[in-house]
């Protein structure tokens, strides 16, 4: 068998979510050191996108946990 369904799908999603949060932190660090208004604006936009995705995934993970324990 080449592929198998993971038993820890939730763990994979939590790791992805940590990566999104870390990515947003890095982008915001770039915002703080950038000297270009255009670059700062783009980095802020990207960081916000990462955080929105992070929050949506966190909400989905909470809902999934609640369904399993209901």
PDB file of N, CA, C and O in Angstrom:
ATOM      1  N   UNK A   1       0.842  -1.170   0.000  1.00  0.00           N
ATOM      2  CA  UNK A   1       0.000   0.000   0.000  1.00  0.00           C
ATOM      3  C   UNK A   1       0.896   1.245   0.000  1.00  0.00           C
ATOM      4  O   UNK A   1       1.830   1.340   0.796  1.00  0.00           O
ATOM      5  N   UNK A   2       0.618   2.166  -0.866  1.00  0.00           N
ATOM      6  CA  UNK A   2       1.410   3.386  -0.955  1.00  0.00           C
ATOM      7  C   UNK A   2       0.923   4.484  -0.022  1.00  0.00           C
ATOM      8  O   UNK A   2       1.727   5.235   0.531  1.00  0.00           O
ATOM      9  N   UNK A   3      -0.399   4.581   0.155  1.00  0.00           N
ATOM     10  CA  UNK A   3      -0.971   5.630   0.982  1.00  0.00           C
ATOM     11  C   UNK A   3      -1.967   5.024   1.945  1.00  0.00           C
ATOM     12  O   UNK A   3      -2.601   4.007   1.664  1.00  0.00           O
ATOM     13  N   UNK A   4      -2.084   5.671   3.078  1.00  0.00           N
ATOM     14  CA  UNK A   4      -3.022   5.219   4.089  1.00  0.00           C
ATOM     15  C   UNK A   4      -3.619   6.461   4.749  1.00  0.00           C
ATOM     16  O   UNK A   4      -2.934   7.469   4.922  1.00  0.00           O
ATOM     17  N   UNK A   5      -4.876   6.384   5.109  1.00  0.00           N
ATOM     18  CA  UNK A   5      -5.522   7.515   5.788  1.00  0.00           C
ATOM     19  C   UNK A   5      -4.880   7.712   7.155  1.00  0.00           C
ATOM     20  O   UNK A   5      -4.694   6.756   7.908  1.00  0.00           O
ATOM     21  N   UNK A   6      -4.551   8.929   7.459  1.00  0.00           N
ATOM     22  CA  UNK A   6      -3.915   9.252   8.726  1.00  0.00           C
ATOM     23  C   UNK A   6      -4.900   9.117   9.871  1.00  0.00           C
ATOM     24  O   UNK A   6      -6.076   9.456   9.743  1.00  0.00           O
ATOM     25  N   UNK A   7      -4.408   8.623  10.976  1.00  0.00           N
ATOM     26  CA  UNK A   7      -5.239   8.559  12.177  1.00  0.00           C
ATOM     27  C   UNK A   7      -5.143   9.852  12.983  1.00  0.00           C
ATOM     28  O   UNK A   7      -5.888  10.045  13.944  1.00  0.00           O
ATOM     29  N   UNK A   8      -4.243  10.719  12.600  1.00  0.00           N
ATOM     30  CA  UNK A   8      -4.041  11.954  13.350  1.00  0.00           C
ATOM     31  C   UNK A   8      -4.267  13.178  12.462  1.00  0.00           C
ATOM     32  O   UNK A   8      -3.445  14.094  12.437  1.00  0.00           O
ATOM     33  N   UNK A   9      -5.364  13.187  11.748  1.00  0.00           N
ATOM     34  CA  UNK A   9      -5.671  14.301  10.864  1.00  0.00           C
ATOM     35  C   UNK A   9      -5.759  15.609  11.648  1.00  0.00           C
ATOM     36  O   UNK A   9      -5.317  16.656  11.176  1.00  0.00           O
ATOM     37  N   UNK A  10      -6.331  15.538  12.840  1.00  0.00           N
ATOM     38  CA  UNK A  10      -6.433  16.730  13.678  1.00  0.00           C
ATOM     39  C   UNK A  10      -5.069  17.283  14.035  1.00  0.00           C
ATOM     40  O   UNK A  10      -4.880  18.499  14.068  1.00  0.00           O
ATOM     41  N   UNK A  11      -4.109  16.396  14.305  1.00  0.00           N
ATOM     42  CA  UNK A  11      -2.756  16.846  14.626  1.00  0.00           C
ATOM     43  C   UNK A  11      -2.121  17.560  13.442  1.00  0.00           C
ATOM     44  O   UNK A  11      -1.417  18.555  13.613  1.00  0.00           O
ATOM     45  N   UNK A  12      -2.369  17.051  12.244  1.00  0.00           N
ATOM     46  CA  UNK A  12      -1.829  17.690  11.053  1.00  0.00           C
ATOM     47  C   UNK A  12      -2.416  19.096  10.893  1.00  0.00           C
ATOM     48  O   UNK A  12      -1.695  20.039  10.565  1.00  0.00           O
ATOM     49  N   UNK A  13      -3.711  19.229  11.122  1.00  0.00           N
ATOM     50  CA  UNK A  13      -4.356  20.536  10.999  1.00  0.00           C
ATOM     51  C   UNK A  13      -3.868  21.501  12.073  1.00  0.00           C
ATOM     52  O   UNK A  13      -3.703  22.692  11.812  1.00  0.00           O
ATOM     53  N   UNK A  14      -3.639  20.989  13.277  1.00  0.00           N
ATOM     54  CA  UNK A  14      -3.115  21.857  14.333  1.00  0.00           C
ATOM     55  C   UNK A  14      -1.699  22.335  13.986  1.00  0.00           C
ATOM     56  O   UNK A  14      -1.349  23.485  14.253  1.00  0.00           O
ATOM     57  N   UNK A  15      -0.899  21.466  13.400  1.00  0.00           N
ATOM     58  CA  UNK A  15       0.450  21.864  12.977  1.00  0.00           C
ATOM     59  C   UNK A  15       0.366  22.926  11.879  1.00  0.00           C
ATOM     60  O   UNK A  15       1.133  23.889  11.874  1.00  0.00           O
ATOM     61  N   UNK A  16      -0.568  22.739  10.955  1.00  0.00           N
ATOM     62  CA  UNK A  16      -0.770  23.733   9.896  1.00  0.00           C
ATOM     63  C   UNK A  16      -1.178  25.067  10.497  1.00  0.00           C
ATOM     64  O   UNK A  16      -0.736  26.126  10.052  1.00  0.00           O
ATOM     65  N   UNK A  17      -2.026  25.000  11.511  1.00  0.00           N
ATOM     66  CA  UNK A  17      -2.502  26.220  12.142  1.00  0.00           C
ATOM     67  C   UNK A  17      -1.374  26.949  12.862  1.00  0.00           C
ATOM     68  O   UNK A  17      -1.318  28.178  12.834  1.00  0.00           O
ATOM     69  N   UNK A  18      -0.477  26.208  13.505  1.00  0.00           N
ATOM     70  CA  UNK A  18       0.690  26.831  14.133  1.00  0.00           C
ATOM     71  C   UNK A  18       1.572  27.492  13.070  1.00  0.00           C
ATOM     72  O   UNK A  18       2.140  28.559  13.302  1.00  0.00           O
ATOM     73  N   UNK A  19       1.681  26.856  11.915  1.00  0.00           N
ATOM     74  CA  UNK A  19       2.473  27.435  10.822  1.00  0.00           C
ATOM     75  C   UNK A  19       1.864  28.734  10.322  1.00  0.00           C
ATOM     76  O   UNK A  19       2.586  29.679  10.005  1.00  0.00           O
ATOM     77  N   UNK A  20       0.549  28.787  10.250  1.00  0.00           N
ATOM     78  CA  UNK A  20      -0.120  30.020   9.832  1.00  0.00           C
ATOM     79  C   UNK A  20       0.157  31.137  10.828  1.00  0.00           C
ATOM     80  O   UNK A  20       0.434  32.271  10.438  1.00  0.00           O
ATOM     81  N   UNK A  21       0.082  30.814  12.109  1.00  0.00           N
ATOM     82  CA  UNK A  21       0.324  31.812  13.144  1.00  0.00           C
ATOM     83  C   UNK A  21       1.783  32.296  13.093  1.00  0.00           C
ATOM     84  O   UNK A  21       2.045  33.494  13.191  1.00  0.00           O
ATOM     85  N   UNK A  22       2.714  31.369  12.942  1.00  0.00           N
ATOM     86  CA  UNK A  22       4.128  31.733  12.835  1.00  0.00           C
ATOM     87  C   UNK A  22       4.390  32.576  11.598  1.00  0.00           C
ATOM     88  O   UNK A  22       5.160  33.536  11.640  1.00  0.00           O
ATOM     89  N   UNK A  23       3.747  32.213  10.504  1.00  0.00           N
ATOM     90  CA  UNK A  23       3.906  32.976   9.264  1.00  0.00           C
ATOM     91  C   UNK A  23       3.419  34.404   9.431  1.00  0.00           C
ATOM     92  O   UNK A  23       4.056  35.347   8.960  1.00  0.00           O
ATOM     93  N   UNK A  24       2.281  34.560  10.107  1.00  0.00           N
ATOM     94  CA  UNK A  24       1.749  35.903  10.348  1.00  0.00           C
ATOM     95  C   UNK A  24       2.708  36.713  11.209  1.00  0.00           C
ATOM     96  O   UNK A  24       2.903  37.905  10.972  1.00  0.00           O
ATOM     97  N   UNK A  25       3.311  36.066  12.213  1.00  0.00           N
ATOM     98  CA  UNK A  25       4.277  36.762  13.060  1.00  0.00           C
ATOM     99  C   UNK A  25       5.484  37.226  12.253  1.00  0.00           C
ATOM    100  O   UNK A  25       5.970  38.343  12.435  1.00  0.00           O
ATOM    101  N   UNK A  26       5.965  36.363  11.362  1.00  0.00           N
ATOM    102  CA  UNK A  26       7.103  36.744  10.513  1.00  0.00           C
ATOM    103  C   UNK A  26       6.754  37.898   9.579  1.00  0.00           C
ATOM    104  O   UNK A  26       7.543  38.824   9.394  1.00  0.00           O
ATOM    105  N   UNK A  27       5.568  37.828   9.000  1.00  0.00           N
ATOM    106  CA  UNK A  27       5.139  38.909   8.116  1.00  0.00           C
ATOM    107  C   UNK A  27       5.036  40.224   8.882  1.00  0.00           C
ATOM    108  O   UNK A  27       5.447  41.272   8.384  1.00  0.00           O
ATOM    109  N   UNK A  28       4.489  40.166  10.092  1.00  0.00           N
ATOM    110  CA  UNK A  28       4.382  41.384  10.906  1.00  0.00           C
ATOM    111  C   UNK A  28       5.748  41.907  11.317  1.00  0.00           C
ATOM    112  O   UNK A  28       5.921  43.115  11.475  1.00  0.00           O
ATOM    113  N   UNK A  29       6.720  41.022  11.495  1.00  0.00           N
ATOM    114  CA  UNK A  29       8.090  41.471  11.765  1.00  0.00           C
ATOM    115  C   UNK A  29       8.624  42.239  10.560  1.00  0.00           C
ATOM    116  O   UNK A  29       9.325  43.240  10.713  1.00  0.00           O
ATOM    117  N   UNK A  30       8.294  41.771   9.377  1.00  0.00           N
ATOM    118  CA  UNK A  30       8.686  42.474   8.156  1.00  0.00           C
ATOM    119  C   UNK A  30       8.042  43.838   8.062  1.00  0.00           C
ATOM    120  O   UNK A  30       8.656  44.794   7.587  1.00  0.00           O
ATOM    121  N   UNK A  31       6.793  43.928   8.520  1.00  0.00           N
ATOM    122  CA  UNK A  31       6.097  45.218   8.526  1.00  0.00           C
ATOM    123  C   UNK A  31       6.869  46.212   9.389  1.00  0.00           C
ATOM    124  O   UNK A  31       7.037  47.372   9.014  1.00  0.00           O
ATOM    125  N   UNK A  32       7.334  45.749  10.541  1.00  0.00           N
ATOM    126  CA  UNK A  32       8.023  46.643  11.480  1.00  0.00           C
ATOM    127  C   UNK A  32       9.360  47.149  10.949  1.00  0.00           C
ATOM    128  O   UNK A  32       9.791  48.244  11.309  1.00  0.00           O
ATOM    129  N   UNK A  33      10.018  46.369  10.104  1.00  0.00           N
ATOM    130  CA  UNK A  33      11.351  46.790   9.647  1.00  0.00           C
ATOM    131  C   UNK A  33      11.371  47.354   8.227  1.00  0.00           C
ATOM    132  O   UNK A  33      12.380  47.909   7.793  1.00  0.00           O
ATOM    133  N   UNK A  34      10.272  47.213   7.512  1.00  0.00           N
ATOM    134  CA  UNK A  34      10.243  47.688   6.130  1.00  0.00           C
ATOM    135  C   UNK A  34      10.258  49.207   6.068  1.00  0.00           C
ATOM    136  O   UNK A  34       9.636  49.880   6.889  1.00  0.00           O
ATOM    137  N   UNK A  35      10.967  49.732   5.098  1.00  0.00           N
ATOM    138  CA  UNK A  35      11.007  51.181   4.895  1.00  0.00           C
ATOM    139  C   UNK A  35      10.081  51.621   3.767  1.00  0.00           C
ATOM    140  O   UNK A  35       9.936  52.815   3.508  1.00  0.00           O
ATOM    141  N   UNK A  36       9.457  50.660   3.101  1.00  0.00           N
ATOM    142  CA  UNK A  36       8.585  50.958   1.973  1.00  0.00           C
ATOM    143  C   UNK A  36       7.116  50.863   2.400  1.00  0.00           C
ATOM    144  O   UNK A  36       6.680  49.838   2.924  1.00  0.00           O
ATOM    145  N   UNK A  37       6.366  51.934   2.171  1.00  0.00           N
ATOM    146  CA  UNK A  37       4.932  51.923   2.490  1.00  0.00           C
ATOM    147  C   UNK A  37       4.210  50.813   1.726  1.00  0.00           C
ATOM    148  O   UNK A  37       3.349  50.125   2.275  1.00  0.00           O
ATOM    149  N   UNK A  38       4.570  50.652   0.460  1.00  0.00           N
ATOM    150  CA  UNK A  38       3.929  49.642  -0.375  1.00  0.00           C
ATOM    151  C   UNK A  38       4.207  48.233   0.164  1.00  0.00           C
ATOM    152  O   UNK A  38       3.307  47.395   0.235  1.00  0.00           O
ATOM    153  N   UNK A  39       5.444  47.992   0.535  1.00  0.00           N
ATOM    154  CA  UNK A  39       5.815  46.688   1.073  1.00  0.00           C
ATOM    155  C   UNK A  39       5.115  46.440   2.403  1.00  0.00           C
ATOM    156  O   UNK A  39       4.599  45.346   2.636  1.00  0.00           O
ATOM    157  N   UNK A  40       5.091  47.444   3.277  1.00  0.00           N
ATOM    158  CA  UNK A  40       4.406  47.300   4.563  1.00  0.00           C
ATOM    159  C   UNK A  40       2.938  46.968   4.367  1.00  0.00           C
ATOM    160  O   UNK A  40       2.400  46.094   5.047  1.00  0.00           O
ATOM    161  N   UNK A  41       2.293  47.652   3.452  1.00  0.00           N
ATOM    162  CA  UNK A  41       0.871  47.411   3.197  1.00  0.00           C
ATOM    163  C   UNK A  41       0.640  45.983   2.709  1.00  0.00           C
ATOM    164  O   UNK A  41      -0.301  45.316   3.141  1.00  0.00           O
ATOM    165  N   UNK A  42       1.497  45.524   1.814  1.00  0.00           N
ATOM    166  CA  UNK A  42       1.346  44.161   1.282  1.00  0.00           C
ATOM    167  C   UNK A  42       1.600  43.121   2.367  1.00  0.00           C
ATOM    168  O   UNK A  42       0.871  42.134   2.462  1.00  0.00           O
ATOM    169  N   UNK A  43       2.620  43.334   3.180  1.00  0.00           N
ATOM    170  CA  UNK A  43       2.906  42.396   4.274  1.00  0.00           C
ATOM    171  C   UNK A  43       1.774  42.372   5.294  1.00  0.00           C
ATOM    172  O   UNK A  43       1.406  41.308   5.791  1.00  0.00           O
ATOM    173  N   UNK A  44       1.221  43.547   5.607  1.00  0.00           N
ATOM    174  CA  UNK A  44       0.083  43.606   6.527  1.00  0.00           C
ATOM    175  C   UNK A  44      -1.107  42.834   5.971  1.00  0.00           C
ATOM    176  O   UNK A  44      -1.778  42.106   6.703  1.00  0.00           O
ATOM    177  N   UNK A  45      -1.365  42.993   4.687  1.00  0.00           N
ATOM    178  CA  UNK A  45      -2.464  42.285   4.033  1.00  0.00           C
ATOM    179  C   UNK A  45      -2.254  40.768   4.096  1.00  0.00           C
ATOM    180  O   UNK A  45      -3.179  40.009   4.384  1.00  0.00           O
ATOM    181  N   UNK A  46      -1.026  40.351   3.823  1.00  0.00           N
ATOM    182  CA  UNK A  46      -0.717  38.925   3.860  1.00  0.00           C
ATOM    183  C   UNK A  46      -0.851  38.374   5.284  1.00  0.00           C
ATOM    184  O   UNK A  46      -1.412  37.296   5.480  1.00  0.00           O
ATOM    185  N   UNK A  47      -0.337  39.113   6.278  1.00  0.00           N
ATOM    186  CA  UNK A  47      -0.435  38.677   7.670  1.00  0.00           C
ATOM    187  C   UNK A  47      -1.887  38.560   8.088  1.00  0.00           C
ATOM    188  O   UNK A  47      -2.263  37.600   8.761  1.00  0.00           O
ATOM    189  N   UNK A  48      -2.698  39.513   7.704  1.00  0.00           N
ATOM    190  CA  UNK A  48      -4.125  39.471   8.036  1.00  0.00           C
ATOM    191  C   UNK A  48      -4.787  38.250   7.407  1.00  0.00           C
ATOM    192  O   UNK A  48      -5.612  37.594   8.044  1.00  0.00           O
ATOM    193  N   UNK A  49      -4.438  37.949   6.186  1.00  0.00           N
ATOM    194  CA  UNK A  49      -4.975  36.771   5.514  1.00  0.00           C
ATOM    195  C   UNK A  49      -4.595  35.493   6.261  1.00  0.00           C
ATOM    196  O   UNK A  49      -5.428  34.606   6.449  1.00  0.00           O
ATOM    197  N   UNK A  50      -3.334  35.403   6.687  1.00  0.00           N
ATOM    198  CA  UNK A  50      -2.888  34.239   7.463  1.00  0.00           C
ATOM    199  C   UNK A  50      -3.692  34.134   8.759  1.00  0.00           C
ATOM    200  O   UNK A  50      -4.122  33.044   9.135  1.00  0.00           O
ATOM    201  N   UNK A  51      -3.898  35.272   9.447  1.00  0.00           N
ATOM    202  CA  UNK A  51      -4.615  35.243  10.719  1.00  0.00           C
ATOM    203  C   UNK A  51      -6.092  34.888  10.544  1.00  0.00           C
ATOM    204  O   UNK A  51      -6.661  34.177  11.371  1.00  0.00           O
ATOM    205  N   UNK A  52      -6.706  35.375   9.481  1.00  0.00           N
ATOM    206  CA  UNK A  52      -8.106  35.029   9.207  1.00  0.00           C
ATOM    207  C   UNK A  52      -8.219  33.525   8.954  1.00  0.00           C
ATOM    208  O   UNK A  52      -9.138  32.877   9.455  1.00  0.00           O
ATOM    209  N   UNK A  53      -7.295  32.976   8.183  1.00  0.00           N
ATOM    210  CA  UNK A  53      -7.289  31.539   7.910  1.00  0.00           C
ATOM    211  C   UNK A  53      -7.033  30.767   9.198  1.00  0.00           C
ATOM    212  O   UNK A  53      -7.668  29.741   9.446  1.00  0.00           O
ATOM    213  N   UNK A  54      -6.102  31.257  10.021  1.00  0.00           N
ATOM    214  CA  UNK A  54      -5.800  30.637  11.316  1.00  0.00           C
ATOM    215  C   UNK A  54      -7.052  30.574  12.183  1.00  0.00           C
ATOM    216  O   UNK A  54      -7.367  29.527  12.747  1.00  0.00           O
ATOM    217  N   UNK A  55      -7.759  31.681  12.289  1.00  0.00           N
ATOM    218  CA  UNK A  55      -8.973  31.736  13.109  1.00  0.00           C
ATOM    219  C   UNK A  55     -10.056  30.808  12.573  1.00  0.00           C
ATOM    220  O   UNK A  55     -10.746  30.148  13.350  1.00  0.00           O
ATOM    221  N   UNK A  56     -10.210  30.750  11.261  1.00  0.00           N
ATOM    222  CA  UNK A  56     -11.217  29.860  10.661  1.00  0.00           C
ATOM    223  C   UNK A  56     -10.874  28.396  10.930  1.00  0.00           C
ATOM    224  O   UNK A  56     -11.752  27.599  11.261  1.00  0.00           O
ATOM    225  N   UNK A  57      -9.613  28.050  10.790  1.00  0.00           N
ATOM    226  CA  UNK A  57      -9.192  26.674  11.044  1.00  0.00           C
ATOM    227  C   UNK A  57      -9.340  26.335  12.520  1.00  0.00           C
ATOM    228  O   UNK A  57      -9.754  25.227  12.860  1.00  0.00           O
ATOM    229  N   UNK A  58      -9.011  27.270  13.398  1.00  0.00           N
ATOM    230  CA  UNK A  58      -9.173  27.054  14.841  1.00  0.00           C
ATOM    231  C   UNK A  58     -10.639  26.808  15.173  1.00  0.00           C
ATOM    232  O   UNK A  58     -10.955  25.923  15.969  1.00  0.00           O
ATOM    233  N   UNK A  59     -11.520  27.570  14.578  1.00  0.00           N
ATOM    234  CA  UNK A  59     -12.960  27.393  14.783  1.00  0.00           C
ATOM    235  C   UNK A  59     -13.423  26.024  14.280  1.00  0.00           C
ATOM    236  O   UNK A  59     -14.214  25.353  14.942  1.00  0.00           O
ATOM    237  N   UNK A  60     -12.937  25.621  13.130  1.00  0.00           N
ATOM    238  CA  UNK A  60     -13.298  24.313  12.580  1.00  0.00           C
ATOM    239  C   UNK A  60     -12.781  23.183  13.471  1.00  0.00           C
ATOM    240  O   UNK A  60     -13.478  22.189  13.674  1.00  0.00           O
ATOM    241  N   UNK A  61     -11.582  23.324  13.997  1.00  0.00           N
ATOM    242  CA  UNK A  61     -11.033  22.309  14.893  1.00  0.00           C
ATOM    243  C   UNK A  61     -11.853  22.209  16.180  1.00  0.00           C
ATOM    244  O   UNK A  61     -12.117  21.106  16.660  1.00  0.00           O
ATOM    245  N   UNK A  62     -12.259  23.355  16.742  1.00  0.00           N
ATOM    246  CA  UNK A  62     -13.109  23.346  17.940  1.00  0.00           C
ATOM    247  C   UNK A  62     -14.432  22.648  17.660  1.00  0.00           C
ATOM    248  O   UNK A  62     -14.888  21.826  18.454  1.00  0.00           O
ATOM    249  N   UNK A  63     -15.048  22.980  16.526  1.00  0.00           N
ATOM    250  CA  UNK A  63     -16.332  22.373  16.164  1.00  0.00           C
ATOM    251  C   UNK A  63     -16.166  20.859  15.987  1.00  0.00           C
ATOM    252  O   UNK A  63     -17.033  20.087  16.398  1.00  0.00           O
ATOM    253  N   UNK A  64     -15.077  20.445  15.387  1.00  0.00           N
ATOM    254  CA  UNK A  64     -14.827  19.024  15.188  1.00  0.00           C
ATOM    255  C   UNK A  64     -14.678  18.302  16.522  1.00  0.00           C
ATOM    256  O   UNK A  64     -15.222  17.213  16.704  1.00  0.00           O
ATOM    257  N   UNK A  65     -13.941  18.905  17.459  1.00  0.00           N
ATOM    258  CA  UNK A  65     -13.762  18.300  18.789  1.00  0.00           C
ATOM    259  C   UNK A  65     -15.096  18.191  19.499  1.00  0.00           C
ATOM    260  O   UNK A  65     -15.383  17.171  20.127  1.00  0.00           O
ATOM    261  N   UNK A  66     -15.928  19.242  19.406  1.00  0.00           N
ATOM    262  CA  UNK A  66     -17.234  19.222  20.044  1.00  0.00           C
ATOM    263  C   UNK A  66     -18.127  18.125  19.472  1.00  0.00           C
ATOM    264  O   UNK A  66     -18.854  17.468  20.217  1.00  0.00           O
ATOM    265  N   UNK A  67     -18.077  17.924  18.166  1.00  0.00           N
ATOM    266  CA  UNK A  67     -18.888  16.885  17.527  1.00  0.00           C
ATOM    267  C   UNK A  67     -18.463  15.493  17.984  1.00  0.00           C
ATOM    268  O   UNK A  67     -19.298  14.613  18.195  1.00  0.00           O
ATOM    269  N   UNK A  68     -17.148  15.306  18.134  1.00  0.00           N
ATOM    270  CA  UNK A  68     -16.647  13.992  18.559  1.00  0.00           C
ATOM    271  C   UNK A  68     -17.044  13.683  19.995  1.00  0.00           C
ATOM    272  O   UNK A  68     -17.249  12.524  20.355  1.00  0.00           O
ATOM    273  N   UNK A  69     -17.152  14.725  20.811  1.00  0.00           N
ATOM    274  CA  UNK A  69     -17.457  14.529  22.245  1.00  0.00           C
ATOM    275  C   UNK A  69     -18.928  14.690  22.560  1.00  0.00           C
ATOM    276  O   UNK A  69     -19.321  14.626  23.725  1.00  0.00           O
ATOM    277  N   UNK A  70     -19.738  14.893  21.557  1.00  0.00           N
ATOM    278  CA  UNK A  70     -21.193  15.075  21.789  1.00  0.00           C
ATOM    279  C   UNK A  70     -21.901  13.730  21.873  1.00  0.00           C
ATOM    280  O   UNK A  70     -23.116  13.683  22.062  1.00  0.00           O
TER     281      UNK A  70
END
